[in-house]
């Protein structure tokens, strides 16, 4: 990740990352169908905190049904949550 204002790497030191995958933007994060992957639960690994590099491993079962989803990546630090990246996610059978 990079800081768009400064154009530099966004330091992930001491941050918890959460990748949220949902059917729609309006679906609650607490909905049982919402998928939340995290550095805390081990699906996301910070590869190089100073350079803003992380790797998310998404279980293929979460993406088994073709269709349109939405996703976002939140950075959580000291009680604050900021959405760093978000967008549509299209699942297609290959």
CNS distance restraints for C-alpha pairs under 8 A (distance, minus, plus):
assign (resid   1 and name CA) (resid   9 and name CA) 5.99 0.50 0.50
assign (resid   1 and name CA) (resid  10 and name CA) 5.56 0.50 0.50
assign (resid   1 and name CA) (resid  51 and name CA) 7.71 0.50 0.50
assign (resid   1 and name CA) (resid  52 and name CA) 4.85 0.50 0.50
assign (resid   1 and name CA) (resid  53 and name CA) 6.35 0.50 0.50
assign (resid   1 and name CA) (resid  84 and name CA) 7.90 0.50 0.50
assign (resid   2 and name CA) (resid   7 and name CA) 6.13 0.50 0.50
assign (resid   2 and name CA) (resid   8 and name CA) 5.35 0.50 0.50
assign (resid   2 and name CA) (resid   9 and name CA) 4.19 0.50 0.50
assign (resid   2 and name CA) (resid  10 and name CA) 4.75 0.50 0.50
assign (resid   2 and name CA) (resid  52 and name CA) 6.66 0.50 0.50
assign (resid   3 and name CA) (resid   7 and name CA) 5.33 0.50 0.50
assign (resid   3 and name CA) (resid   8 and name CA) 5.43 0.50 0.50
assign (resid   3 and name CA) (resid   9 and name CA) 5.94 0.50 0.50
assign (resid   3 and name CA) (resid  10 and name CA) 5.27 0.50 0.50
assign (resid   4 and name CA) (resid   8 and name CA) 7.44 0.50 0.50
assign (resid   9 and name CA) (resid  50 and name CA) 7.07 0.50 0.50
assign (resid   9 and name CA) (resid  51 and name CA) 5.08 0.50 0.50
assign (resid   9 and name CA) (resid  52 and name CA) 5.34 0.50 0.50
assign (resid  10 and name CA) (resid  50 and name CA) 7.20 0.50 0.50
assign (resid  10 and name CA) (resid  51 and name CA) 6.65 0.50 0.50
assign (resid  10 and name CA) (resid  52 and name CA) 4.92 0.50 0.50
assign (resid  11 and name CA) (resid  49 and name CA) 5.56 0.50 0.50
assign (resid  11 and name CA) (resid  50 and name CA) 4.65 0.50 0.50
assign (resid  11 and name CA) (resid  51 and name CA) 6.18 0.50 0.50
assign (resid  11 and name CA) (resid  52 and name CA) 5.17 0.50 0.50
assign (resid  12 and name CA) (resid  46 and name CA) 7.59 0.50 0.50
assign (resid  12 and name CA) (resid  49 and name CA) 4.52 0.50 0.50
assign (resid  12 and name CA) (resid  50 and name CA) 6.31 0.50 0.50
assign (resid  12 and name CA) (resid  51 and name CA) 7.83 0.50 0.50
assign (resid  12 and name CA) (resid  52 and name CA) 5.57 0.50 0.50
assign (resid  12 and name CA) (resid  53 and name CA) 7.90 0.50 0.50
assign (resid  13 and name CA) (resid  49 and name CA) 5.11 0.50 0.50
assign (resid  13 and name CA) (resid  50 and name CA) 6.64 0.50 0.50
assign (resid  14 and name CA) (resid  77 and name CA) 7.06 0.50 0.50
assign (resid  15 and name CA) (resid  75 and name CA) 6.25 0.50 0.50
assign (resid  15 and name CA) (resid  76 and name CA) 5.69 0.50 0.50
assign (resid  15 and name CA) (resid  77 and name CA) 5.23 0.50 0.50
assign (resid  16 and name CA) (resid  38 and name CA) 7.13 0.50 0.50
assign (resid  16 and name CA) (resid  39 and name CA) 5.82 0.50 0.50
assign (resid  16 and name CA) (resid  40 and name CA) 6.79 0.50 0.50
assign (resid  16 and name CA) (resid  75 and name CA) 5.89 0.50 0.50
assign (resid  16 and name CA) (resid  76 and name CA) 5.01 0.50 0.50
assign (resid  16 and name CA) (resid  77 and name CA) 6.52 0.50 0.50
assign (resid  17 and name CA) (resid  38 and name CA) 5.50 0.50 0.50
assign (resid  17 and name CA) (resid  39 and name CA) 5.52 0.50 0.50
assign (resid  17 and name CA) (resid  40 and name CA) 7.88 0.50 0.50
assign (resid  17 and name CA) (resid  44 and name CA) 7.15 0.50 0.50
assign (resid  17 and name CA) (resid  73 and name CA) 6.88 0.50 0.50
assign (resid  17 and name CA) (resid  74 and name CA) 5.72 0.50 0.50
assign (resid  17 and name CA) (resid  75 and name CA) 4.87 0.50 0.50
assign (resid  17 and name CA) (resid  76 and name CA) 6.24 0.50 0.50
assign (resid  18 and name CA) (resid  36 and name CA) 6.42 0.50 0.50
assign (resid  18 and name CA) (resid  37 and name CA) 5.55 0.50 0.50
assign (resid  18 and name CA) (resid  38 and name CA) 4.37 0.50 0.50
assign (resid  18 and name CA) (resid  39 and name CA) 6.82 0.50 0.50
assign (resid  18 and name CA) (resid  44 and name CA) 7.80 0.50 0.50
assign (resid  18 and name CA) (resid  73 and name CA) 5.66 0.50 0.50
assign (resid  18 and name CA) (resid  74 and name CA) 5.15 0.50 0.50
assign (resid  18 and name CA) (resid  75 and name CA) 6.66 0.50 0.50
assign (resid  18 and name CA) (resid  76 and name CA) 7.73 0.50 0.50
assign (resid  19 and name CA) (resid  35 and name CA) 7.98 0.50 0.50
assign (resid  19 and name CA) (resid  36 and name CA) 5.62 0.50 0.50
assign (resid  19 and name CA) (resid  37 and name CA) 5.01 0.50 0.50
assign (resid  19 and name CA) (resid  38 and name CA) 6.22 0.50 0.50
assign (resid  19 and name CA) (resid  56 and name CA) 7.96 0.50 0.50
assign (resid  19 and name CA) (resid  71 and name CA) 7.09 0.50 0.50
assign (resid  19 and name CA) (resid  72 and name CA) 5.82 0.50 0.50
assign (resid  19 and name CA) (resid  73 and name CA) 4.50 0.50 0.50
assign (resid  19 and name CA) (resid  74 and name CA) 6.45 0.50 0.50
assign (resid  20 and name CA) (resid  29 and name CA) 7.65 0.50 0.50
assign (resid  20 and name CA) (resid  34 and name CA) 7.07 0.50 0.50
assign (resid  20 and name CA) (resid  35 and name CA) 5.71 0.50 0.50
assign (resid  20 and name CA) (resid  36 and name CA) 4.59 0.50 0.50
assign (resid  20 and name CA) (resid  37 and name CA) 6.50 0.50 0.50
assign (resid  20 and name CA) (resid  71 and name CA) 5.44 0.50 0.50
assign (resid  20 and name CA) (resid  72 and name CA) 5.36 0.50 0.50
assign (resid  20 and name CA) (resid  73 and name CA) 6.36 0.50 0.50
assign (resid  20 and name CA) (resid  74 and name CA) 7.91 0.50 0.50
assign (resid  21 and name CA) (resid  34 and name CA) 5.97 0.50 0.50
assign (resid  21 and name CA) (resid  35 and name CA) 5.06 0.50 0.50
assign (resid  21 and name CA) (resid  36 and name CA) 6.50 0.50 0.50
assign (resid  21 and name CA) (resid  69 and name CA) 6.98 0.50 0.50
assign (resid  21 and name CA) (resid  70 and name CA) 5.86 0.50 0.50
assign (resid  21 and name CA) (resid  71 and name CA) 4.46 0.50 0.50
assign (resid  21 and name CA) (resid  72 and name CA) 6.86 0.50 0.50
assign (resid  22 and name CA) (resid  27 and name CA) 6.56 0.50 0.50
assign (resid  22 and name CA) (resid  29 and name CA) 7.84 0.50 0.50
assign (resid  22 and name CA) (resid  33 and name CA) 7.12 0.50 0.50
assign (resid  22 and name CA) (resid  34 and name CA) 4.96 0.50 0.50
assign (resid  22 and name CA) (resid  35 and name CA) 6.54 0.50 0.50
assign (resid  22 and name CA) (resid  69 and name CA) 5.77 0.50 0.50
assign (resid  22 and name CA) (resid  70 and name CA) 5.38 0.50 0.50
assign (resid  22 and name CA) (resid  71 and name CA) 6.28 0.50 0.50
assign (resid  23 and name CA) (resid  27 and name CA) 6.74 0.50 0.50
assign (resid  23 and name CA) (resid  33 and name CA) 7.85 0.50 0.50
assign (resid  23 and name CA) (resid  34 and name CA) 7.47 0.50 0.50
assign (resid  23 and name CA) (resid  68 and name CA) 7.09 0.50 0.50
assign (resid  23 and name CA) (resid  69 and name CA) 4.64 0.50 0.50
assign (resid  23 and name CA) (resid  70 and name CA) 6.16 0.50 0.50
assign (resid  24 and name CA) (resid  69 and name CA) 6.17 0.50 0.50
assign (resid  24 and name CA) (resid  70 and name CA) 5.94 0.50 0.50
assign (resid  25 and name CA) (resid  70 and name CA) 6.44 0.50 0.50
assign (resid  27 and name CA) (resid  31 and name CA) 6.78 0.50 0.50
assign (resid  27 and name CA) (resid  34 and name CA) 7.63 0.50 0.50
assign (resid  28 and name CA) (resid  34 and name CA) 7.47 0.50 0.50
assign (resid  29 and name CA) (resid  34 and name CA) 5.89 0.50 0.50
assign (resid  30 and name CA) (resid  34 and name CA) 6.87 0.50 0.50
assign (resid  35 and name CA) (resid  62 and name CA) 7.47 0.50 0.50
assign (resid  37 and name CA) (resid  41 and name CA) 6.91 0.50 0.50
assign (resid  37 and name CA) (resid  42 and name CA) 7.71 0.50 0.50
assign (resid  37 and name CA) (resid  43 and name CA) 5.61 0.50 0.50
assign (resid  37 and name CA) (resid  44 and name CA) 6.74 0.50 0.50
assign (resid  37 and name CA) (resid  56 and name CA) 7.89 0.50 0.50
assign (resid  37 and name CA) (resid  58 and name CA) 7.80 0.50 0.50
assign (resid  38 and name CA) (resid  42 and name CA) 6.09 0.50 0.50
assign (resid  38 and name CA) (resid  43 and name CA) 5.61 0.50 0.50
assign (resid  38 and name CA) (resid  44 and name CA) 5.30 0.50 0.50
assign (resid  39 and name CA) (resid  43 and name CA) 6.13 0.50 0.50
assign (resid  39 and name CA) (resid  44 and name CA) 4.56 0.50 0.50
assign (resid  39 and name CA) (resid  45 and name CA) 5.82 0.50 0.50
assign (resid  39 and name CA) (resid  46 and name CA) 7.48 0.50 0.50
assign (resid  40 and name CA) (resid  44 and name CA) 7.96 0.50 0.50
assign (resid  43 and name CA) (resid  56 and name CA) 5.78 0.50 0.50
assign (resid  43 and name CA) (resid  57 and name CA) 5.31 0.50 0.50
assign (resid  43 and name CA) (resid  58 and name CA) 7.05 0.50 0.50
assign (resid  44 and name CA) (resid  54 and name CA) 6.81 0.50 0.50
assign (resid  44 and name CA) (resid  55 and name CA) 5.55 0.50 0.50
assign (resid  44 and name CA) (resid  56 and name CA) 4.27 0.50 0.50
assign (resid  44 and name CA) (resid  57 and name CA) 6.29 0.50 0.50
assign (resid  45 and name CA) (resid  54 and name CA) 5.53 0.50 0.50
assign (resid  45 and name CA) (resid  55 and name CA) 5.24 0.50 0.50
assign (resid  45 and name CA) (resid  56 and name CA) 6.47 0.50 0.50
assign (resid  46 and name CA) (resid  52 and name CA) 7.93 0.50 0.50
assign (resid  46 and name CA) (resid  53 and name CA) 6.09 0.50 0.50
assign (resid  46 and name CA) (resid  54 and name CA) 4.14 0.50 0.50
assign (resid  46 and name CA) (resid  55 and name CA) 6.37 0.50 0.50
assign (resid  47 and name CA) (resid  53 and name CA) 5.39 0.50 0.50
assign (resid  47 and name CA) (resid  54 and name CA) 4.98 0.50 0.50
assign (resid  47 and name CA) (resid  55 and name CA) 6.68 0.50 0.50
assign (resid  48 and name CA) (resid  52 and name CA) 6.18 0.50 0.50
assign (resid  48 and name CA) (resid  53 and name CA) 5.01 0.50 0.50
assign (resid  48 and name CA) (resid  54 and name CA) 6.83 0.50 0.50
assign (resid  49 and name CA) (resid  53 and name CA) 6.09 0.50 0.50
assign (resid  49 and name CA) (resid  54 and name CA) 7.64 0.50 0.50
assign (resid  58 and name CA) (resid  62 and name CA) 7.14 0.50 0.50
assign (resid  59 and name CA) (resid  63 and name CA) 7.47 0.50 0.50
assign (resid  60 and name CA) (resid  64 and name CA) 6.17 0.50 0.50
assign (resid  63 and name CA) (resid  91 and name CA) 6.39 0.50 0.50
assign (resid  64 and name CA) (resid  91 and name CA) 7.86 0.50 0.50
assign (resid  65 and name CA) (resid  91 and name CA) 7.03 0.50 0.50
assign (resid  66 and name CA) (resid  90 and name CA) 7.43 0.50 0.50
assign (resid  66 and name CA) (resid  91 and name CA) 4.68 0.50 0.50
assign (resid  66 and name CA) (resid  92 and name CA) 5.01 0.50 0.50
assign (resid  66 and name CA) (resid  93 and name CA) 6.24 0.50 0.50
assign (resid  67 and name CA) (resid  90 and name CA) 5.80 0.50 0.50
assign (resid  67 and name CA) (resid  91 and name CA) 5.20 0.50 0.50
assign (resid  67 and name CA) (resid  92 and name CA) 6.76 0.50 0.50
assign (resid  68 and name CA) (resid  88 and name CA) 7.11 0.50 0.50
assign (resid  68 and name CA) (resid  89 and name CA) 5.87 0.50 0.50
assign (resid  68 and name CA) (resid  90 and name CA) 4.57 0.50 0.50
assign (resid  68 and name CA) (resid  91 and name CA) 6.29 0.50 0.50
assign (resid  69 and name CA) (resid  88 and name CA) 5.96 0.50 0.50
assign (resid  69 and name CA) (resid  89 and name CA) 4.89 0.50 0.50
assign (resid  69 and name CA) (resid  90 and name CA) 6.07 0.50 0.50
assign (resid  69 and name CA) (resid  91 and name CA) 7.58 0.50 0.50
assign (resid  70 and name CA) (resid  86 and name CA) 7.59 0.50 0.50
assign (resid  70 and name CA) (resid  87 and name CA) 5.81 0.50 0.50
assign (resid  70 and name CA) (resid  88 and name CA) 4.41 0.50 0.50
assign (resid  70 and name CA) (resid  89 and name CA) 5.20 0.50 0.50
assign (resid  71 and name CA) (resid  86 and name CA) 5.50 0.50 0.50
assign (resid  71 and name CA) (resid  87 and name CA) 5.61 0.50 0.50
assign (resid  71 and name CA) (resid  88 and name CA) 6.25 0.50 0.50
assign (resid  71 and name CA) (resid  89 and name CA) 6.51 0.50 0.50
assign (resid  72 and name CA) (resid  83 and name CA) 6.74 0.50 0.50
assign (resid  72 and name CA) (resid  84 and name CA) 7.50 0.50 0.50
assign (resid  72 and name CA) (resid  85 and name CA) 5.54 0.50 0.50
assign (resid  72 and name CA) (resid  86 and name CA) 3.90 0.50 0.50
assign (resid  72 and name CA) (resid  87 and name CA) 6.46 0.50 0.50
assign (resid  73 and name CA) (resid  83 and name CA) 5.80 0.50 0.50
assign (resid  73 and name CA) (resid  84 and name CA) 5.69 0.50 0.50
assign (resid  73 and name CA) (resid  85 and name CA) 5.22 0.50 0.50
assign (resid  73 and name CA) (resid  86 and name CA) 6.22 0.50 0.50
assign (resid  74 and name CA) (resid  81 and name CA) 6.32 0.50 0.50
assign (resid  74 and name CA) (resid  82 and name CA) 5.40 0.50 0.50
assign (resid  74 and name CA) (resid  83 and name CA) 4.27 0.50 0.50
assign (resid  74 and name CA) (resid  84 and name CA) 5.66 0.50 0.50
assign (resid  74 and name CA) (resid  85 and name CA) 7.35 0.50 0.50
assign (resid  75 and name CA) (resid  81 and name CA) 5.74 0.50 0.50
assign (resid  75 and name CA) (resid  82 and name CA) 5.29 0.50 0.50
assign (resid  75 and name CA) (resid  83 and name CA) 6.28 0.50 0.50
assign (resid  75 and name CA) (resid  84 and name CA) 6.56 0.50 0.50
assign (resid  76 and name CA) (resid  80 and name CA) 5.56 0.50 0.50
assign (resid  76 and name CA) (resid  81 and name CA) 4.46 0.50 0.50
assign (resid  76 and name CA) (resid  82 and name CA) 6.48 0.50 0.50
assign (resid  77 and name CA) (resid  81 and name CA) 6.64 0.50 0.50
